[in-house]
């Protein structure tokens, strides 16, 4: 079974449920920001922080880390958008976060220990894998959707990131599905 899910929607739902459980008065803003309508105690903060940790969600304490998270969220939003418009990532991120790209790029490298460009490539390859798994688009369509100049460019970055080409990835997935299908069919025979 393959499951597709939206990380942002999932995290937002968990966050909303946990805030309600704690009886806090709040509103959710963009990029995982929460605005409280009344002050919360340190005890409430610590308990809430502990409950979120069970879901792999952390409360960001520093402004730099918060801004880096906003950069990551903007990149994910840009790459995974269903209605992606060809726009330079640097322009999109700078306009979205209202800071110069140079500042954001330096901050990102300082905090995340990688460049924005590398993070974008990783996100694009993850999305390419998802699209390949869904088998609804050709590699040419996937390359176009992810704003690659060609399938060769996508293939090069895919191989540099994963160690295999998109075609090899497709073959592995096809073979795995075939084996799973055979296993399911043989199980049904013995029932």
N, C-alpha and C positions, 0 to 999 in steps of 0.2 A: 504494500500500500504506500502510495506517495501522498504526502499532505503538503498543501501550500498554505502559508499563513503570512499575515502582515505583522511584522515585529512591532511597528509603531502602534497599530490598533490593539494588539495584544497587551503591550506594556501600559497603554492608556487605560484599558479596561481593568487590569490588575491594580493600577494606581488608584483609579476611581473607587473600586471595591474596598481597597484597604483604607482609604481616607474615610469612607462612609462607616466602615467597621469601627474606626477610632472616634467617630462622632465629631470630626473636625469640620469646620465651616470653611469652604474653599471654592476656588474655580480653577479649572485646568486651562493653562495657556499653551501656546505653541512650544514645540521642542522640549516637552517634558517639564515645563515650568509649572509650579503650583503657587497660586496666590492665596494666602490665608486671610480670612476676613477678621480674625481676631488672633492675638498672639498665642503661640503654643509654648508649653513648658518644655524644659530640657528633658524631663522624664517622657513626655509625649513624643518628643523628637527622637529620643533614643529607642523607644519601643517601636515607633513607626519605622525607623531605620532598620531595626532588627527584623521586623516582619517582611520588609521589602527584600532584604538580603536572601531570604528563602527562595525568591523568584529570580535571583540574579540581577536585581535592580538596586542600584546604589544611589544614595543622596550625594550630590556633588557639593563639596564644601568650598572649593576655591573658584574664583571668577575665571581664571585661566582655563581650568579644567571644564568649567561650564561652557565657555566659548568654544573650546575644541569639540565638545559634544554637539554643540549647535552646528559646527562645521560638518561633522560626520552626518548629522541628521539631514542637513541641506544636501549633501552629496547623495545620500541614500534616496532622498526625495527626487533629486534630479535624475539619477540613474534608473530607478525603478518606476518612474512615472509611466503610466499607460499611454499618455498623450505627450510623449517627449518631443520637445522642439529643439532643433539643433542650435545650441547656444554654447559659447565657451564657458567651461566650468568656472574659470577664474572670474568672469564677469558675473555669472549667476550667484556665486558664493559672496562676492564683494557686495553686490546689490542687496542680496537677501539679508546679510548680517550688518550692512551699513558700516563697513570698515574697509580699508584698502586691502587689496589682495596680498600685497607684500607683507603687511603686518600679520594677516591671518595665516599666511604660508609659514612665516618664521615661528609664530606661536605654535602652530600645529606640529611642526618639526621638533620644537623644543619639548612639547608635552607628550606627543604620541610616538616620538622616536622614529618617525617615517615621514615622508613627504605627502602632501595632499594628492599629488599626482599618483603616487603608489597606492594610496587608499582608494582613489577613483578606479584605478585599474583592477584592484581586488574586488570592488563592488561590481564592476562591469562583468568580470569573469564569473562571479557568483550568479548574476542575473542571466548570463549566457547559459550557464549550467541549468538553471531553472527552466529557461526557454527550450533547451535541448531535451530536458526530461519531459516536458509537456508535448513535444513532438508536433507542435502546431505550425512551426515556422522553419523554413530552410535556413542554412547557415548564411546565405546571402541576405535574407530578411533580418536575421538576428544581427548581422554586422551593420546593416543599415539602421536598425532600431537603436543600436548602441553607439551610433555616430562614428563607426569605424570607416576609414576610407575604402577598405576592401576586406574580403574574406581572408586574404593573406595576412593583413594587419591583425585582424581578430585572432587568427590561428597562431601567429607569432606570440602575441601577448598571452593567449590561452596556454600555449606550451611552456612559455617562460614561467608562468604562475603555477601551473598544475603538473608539469612534466610530461603531459600528453597533449595531442592535438584535439580539437573539437570532434573530428571524425573518429578518432580512436575512442574518445569519451562516448560518442553515440554508439559505437560497436559494443563497448563494455556494457552500456545500459541495455541495449537490445538483447545481448547474450544473457544478462542477469534476469531480465523479464522473461525470457524464454525458459530459463531454468526454473524460475519461480512458478511459471505457468504449468510446466511439466510436473513439478512437485505438488501443486494444488490438484491437478488432474489425477495424479497417481493416488493421492490421499482420498479423493472422491471415489475412486474405484474400490478401495478397501473398506469403505464405510457401508 
